[in-house]
Amino acid sequence: DMFETITLYDNRTESARVSRTADGRYKVNLVYQSHKLRANGQGVETEIGHDDWIEVGVFGEDQVDGRSTETTIYLDKHRLGAGMSEIEIVIDEKPVRAGIDPRNLLIDRVPGDNVKRVSG
């Protein structure tokens, strides 16, 4: 895609909520939007449908030498389609942040809204 055409994404995590499971694990529900756009050489963008492999990440917090550092709890690719949708991930550690395309591997129009603090 990106080698043959000008391809942009508009990925956004709308919400990231966590709840405890009966066995003491953590269930993270991500509500996200994903849009894929193609641009011509004159700057005209057209949205196209997609069913692409996009990374989903969940991050925690650890204390190292008295400082807080972010740790990766979960990072894997999922097939995500266009539009708004939801994904559920069950993990063993307490999450702090979660989102889609967290490492900004895709060319995103607004990369700062891909990951959110987890609430709940």
C-alpha positions as CSV (number, residue, x, y, z in Angstrom):
1,D,0.0,0.0,0.0
2,M,2.4,2.6,1.2
3,F,5.0,2.0,-1.5
4,E,2.6,2.4,-4.4
5,T,0.3,5.1,-3.1
6,I,0.2,7.9,-0.5
7,T,-1.6,6.1,2.3
8,L,-2.5,7.7,5.6
9,Y,-4.4,6.5,8.7
10,D,-6.5,8.2,11.2
11,N,-6.4,5.8,14.2
12,R,-7.8,6.9,17.5
13,T,-8.5,5.3,20.8
14,E,-11.9,6.6,22.1
15,S,-11.8,4.9,25.5
16,A,-9.8,2.3,27.4
17,R,-11.6,0.7,30.4
18,V,-10.4,-2.0,32.8
19,S,-12.2,-4.3,35.0
20,R,-11.1,-7.3,37.2
21,T,-12.1,-10.8,36.1
22,A,-13.3,-13.5,38.6
23,D,-9.8,-15.1,38.5
24,G,-8.0,-11.8,39.4
25,R,-6.8,-10.9,35.9
26,Y,-7.6,-7.6,34.1
27,K,-10.0,-7.2,31.2
28,V,-9.2,-4.1,29.0
29,N,-12.0,-2.9,26.7
30,L,-10.8,-0.6,23.9
31,V,-13.2,1.4,21.8
32,Y,-11.3,2.7,18.8
33,Q,-11.8,4.3,15.4
34,S,-9.6,3.4,12.4
35,H,-9.8,5.1,9.0
36,K,-7.5,4.6,6.0
37,L,-7.1,7.3,3.4
38,R,-5.4,7.6,0.1
39,A,-4.1,10.9,-1.2
40,N,-3.4,11.9,-4.7
41,G,-0.5,14.2,-5.6
42,Q,-2.7,17.3,-5.3
43,G,-3.7,16.6,-1.7
44,V,-7.1,15.2,-2.2
45,E,-7.8,12.5,0.3
46,T,-10.3,9.6,-0.2
47,E,-11.2,7.2,2.6
48,I,-11.0,3.5,1.7
49,G,-12.2,0.5,3.6
50,H,-9.6,-1.7,5.2
51,D,-9.1,-4.9,7.2
52,D,-5.5,-4.4,8.2
53,W,-3.1,-5.9,10.7
54,I,-2.6,-3.1,13.3
55,E,-0.7,-3.3,16.6
56,V,-2.7,-3.1,19.8
57,G,-0.8,-2.4,23.0
58,V,-1.4,-2.3,26.7
59,F,1.2,-0.8,29.1
60,G,1.8,-0.8,32.8
61,E,4.0,1.0,35.2
62,D,7.0,-0.2,37.1
63,Q,9.3,1.4,39.7
64,V,13.0,1.3,38.9
65,D,15.4,3.1,41.2
66,G,12.6,5.1,42.6
67,R,11.4,6.3,39.1
68,S,8.3,5.2,37.3
69,T,8.9,3.6,34.0
70,E,6.4,2.3,31.4
71,T,6.4,-1.4,30.7
72,T,4.8,-3.3,27.9
73,I,2.2,-5.8,29.1
74,Y,0.7,-6.7,25.8
75,L,1.7,-5.9,22.2
76,D,0.3,-7.8,19.2
77,K,-1.2,-7.3,15.8
78,H,-4.9,-7.6,15.3
79,R,-7.0,-7.4,12.1
80,L,-8.9,-4.1,12.5
81,G,-11.5,-2.9,10.1
82,A,-12.6,0.6,9.2
83,G,-14.8,2.7,11.4
84,M,-15.6,2.4,15.1
85,S,-15.2,-0.9,16.9
86,E,-14.2,-2.5,20.2
87,I,-11.6,-5.0,21.2
88,E,-11.2,-6.9,24.5
89,I,-7.9,-8.1,25.9
90,V,-7.3,-10.1,29.1
91,I,-4.0,-9.6,30.8
92,D,-2.3,-10.6,34.1
93,E,-0.9,-7.2,35.1
94,K,-2.6,-3.9,36.0
95,P,-2.7,-1.6,32.9
96,V,-2.1,2.1,32.9
97,R,-2.4,3.0,29.2
98,A,-3.8,1.2,26.1
99,G,-4.5,1.8,22.4
100,I,-4.1,0.9,18.8
101,D,-0.9,1.5,16.8
102,P,0.8,2.7,20.0
103,R,4.3,2.8,18.4
104,N,3.0,4.9,15.5
105,L,4.2,2.4,12.9
106,L,1.6,3.7,10.4
107,I,1.5,7.2,9.0
108,D,-1.2,8.8,11.2
109,R,-2.7,12.2,10.8
110,V,-2.9,12.7,14.5
111,P,-0.5,10.2,16.2
112,G,-1.1,11.6,19.7
113,D,-4.6,10.1,20.2
114,N,-3.7,6.5,19.5
115,V,-3.2,5.6,23.2
116,K,-5.2,6.7,26.3
117,R,-5.0,6.3,30.0
118,V,-7.0,3.3,31.3
119,S,-10.0,4.2,33.4
120,G,-12.1,2.1,35.7
